[in-house]
């Protein structure tokens, strides 16, 4: 195993170090901070490990790691389909290469779904799961928040989705400034930098089309249903849901939160009064870090 530090960023210091690791036929870039039992932070679409830059240093103690999913951030961009299964395969190999066991997982958006999926398939290696604004269940189109229905119908339409996501880079150039209006130009540039070409944006399109709506895509629906079965039948694994008052682009509804309360075993729900859009770790990183840190501390982690 060969781990390299990103040029220009020290391998040690007060902030997370940037590292890269050969994984399968490509590389996974990741941030790392601290030592001890591992805490892994997983991002979703269209972000990267940059999402966790302010959460990691303040979220308790331990070996805190945040990978860039394959094809995203500073990770490699191999010629693959960027399906859910592809992302899980590269993530599995990254966990194994680093020998990560007894892991606390913290997930946002698709990072939450990947955390649930990994835990369901590696139940002996997970200590707990915290999540916010994550994909937790397949939905009918009627269940999906009204503000996002037409957007996702368009993205899932052949030709239209390619124009929006590959040509116009809509999620990053138009969506992110709306859902995170306080995002600085520097941080916005950090999210945009990995996607300079039409081809480089393929993961963003594939993730958006993977949203399990109306029974499609069937492979993703099956994968989500499988980890939902584990979530309901794993009382030995503590779980934490962090919710905020709904802001721009919020994906969770009251019905989704109620479903989580009824169907996820050993779930603690923390509902905050602060308003947050979909990208909660951008809006309130200090709150998420404090809630996760307190949740772990209560369990002696």
FENDABEL-V422975 format. One record per backbone hydrogen bond with DSSP energy under -0.5 kcal/mol. CO is the residue of the C=O (numbers start at 1). NH is the residue of the N-H. E is the energy in kcal/mol with one decimal. If there is no record, write none. Layout:
{{CO	NH	E} {CO	NH	E}}
This chain:
{{1	3	-0.5} {2	22	-0.8} {4	20	-2.2} {6	9	-1.9} {17	19	-0.5} {17	32	-2.0} {18	6	-2.5} {19	30	-2.9} {20	4	-2.2} {21	28	-2.5} {23	26	-3.0} {26	23	-2.3} {27	76	-2.4} {28	21	-2.2} {29	68	-3.1} {30	19	-3.2} {31	66	-2.2} {32	17	-3.1} {33	64	-3.2} {37	63	-1.6} {38	104	-2.1} {39	41	-0.5} {39	65	-2.8} {40	42	-0.5} {40	106	-2.9} {42	108	-1.9} {48	51	-2.1} {49	52	-1.9} {50	53	-1.6} {52	56	-2.6} {55	58	-0.9} {55	59	-1.1} {56	59	-0.8} {58	60	-1.6} {62	64	-1.1} {63	39	-2.7} {63	65	-0.5} {64	33	-2.2} {65	41	-3.0} {66	31	-2.1} {67	43	-0.5} {67	69	-0.6} {69	72	-2.4} {72	75	-2.1} {76	71	-2.4} {78	80	-1.8} {83	87	-2.2} {84	88	-2.5} {85	89	-2.2} {86	90	-2.2} {87	91	-2.3} {88	92	-2.8} {89	93	-1.9} {90	94	-1.9} {91	95	-2.6} {92	96	-2.4} {93	97	-2.6} {94	98	-1.8} {95	100	-2.3} {96	99	-0.9} {99	101	-0.5} {101	38	-0.5} {103	105	-0.5} {103	127	-3.6} {103	128	-1.2} {104	40	-2.9} {105	130	-3.2} {106	42	-2.9} {107	132	-1.8} {108	111	-2.3} {109	112	-1.2} {109	113	-1.2} {109	135	-1.2} {110	114	-2.7} {111	115	-1.8} {112	116	-2.5} {113	117	-2.5} {114	118	-2.6} {115	119	-2.5} {116	120	-2.6} {117	121	-1.5} {118	122	-1.3} {122	125	-2.3} {123	126	-0.7} {125	103	-3.0} {127	238	-0.7} {128	105	-2.6} {129	240	-2.6} {130	107	-2.5} {131	242	-2.3} {132	109	-0.9} {133	109	-1.1} {134	136	-0.8} {139	214	-2.3} {139	215	-0.5} {140	143	-0.5} {140	144	-1.2} {145	148	-1.9} {145	149	-0.7} {146	149	-0.9} {146	150	-0.6} {148	152	-2.3} {149	153	-2.4} {150	154	-2.2} {151	155	-2.2} {152	156	-2.0} {154	157	-1.4} {156	158	-0.5} {157	161	-2.7} {158	160	-1.0} {159	163	-1.8} {160	164	-2.4} {161	165	-3.0} {162	166	-1.8} {162	167	-1.6} {163	168	-2.0} {164	170	-2.4} {169	173	-2.9} {170	174	-2.1} {170	175	-2.7} {171	176	-2.3} {174	178	-0.8} {175	178	-0.7} {175	179	-2.6} {176	180	-2.6} {178	181	-0.5} {180	183	-1.8} {184	188	-2.6} {185	189	-2.2} {186	190	-1.6} {187	191	-1.6} {188	192	-1.9} {189	193	-2.5} {192	195	-2.2} {197	201	-0.7} {198	201	-1.0} {199	202	-1.5} {201	204	-0.7} {201	205	-1.5} {202	206	-2.7} {203	207	-2.3} {204	208	-1.8} {205	209	-2.4} {206	210	-0.8} {207	210	-0.9} {208	211	-1.1} {211	213	-1.6} {212	139	-2.6} {213	216	-1.6} {216	213	-2.0} {217	221	-2.4} {218	222	-2.4} {219	223	-1.7} {220	224	-2.8} {221	225	-2.7} {222	226	-1.9} {223	227	-2.0} {224	228	-2.2} {225	229	-1.6} {226	230	-1.3} {227	231	-2.7} {228	232	-1.8} {229	233	-0.9} {230	233	-0.7} {231	234	-0.6} {231	265	-2.4} {234	237	-1.8} {236	238	-0.6} {238	129	-1.9} {239	268	-2.7} {240	131	-2.5} {241	243	-0.6} {241	270	-3.1} {243	272	-3.2} {245	276	-2.5} {247	250	-1.8} {248	278	-1.9} {253	257	-2.2} {254	258	-2.3} {255	259	-2.2} {256	260	-2.2} {257	261	-2.2} {258	262	-1.7} {259	263	-1.9} {260	264	-1.9} {263	265	-0.6} {264	267	-0.7} {266	239	-2.5} {268	241	-2.8} {268	270	-0.5} {269	271	-0.6} {270	243	-2.8} {270	272	-0.6} {274	245	-2.3} {276	247	-1.6} {278	280	-1.9} {279	282	-1.6} {279	283	-1.7} {280	284	-3.0} {284	288	-2.1} {285	289	-2.6} {286	290	-2.1} {287	291	-2.7} {288	292	-2.6} {289	293	-2.6} {290	294	-2.5} {291	295	-2.4} {292	296	-2.4} {293	297	-2.5} {294	298	-2.3} {295	299	-0.6} {296	299	-1.1} {296	301	-2.5} {297	300	-1.8}}
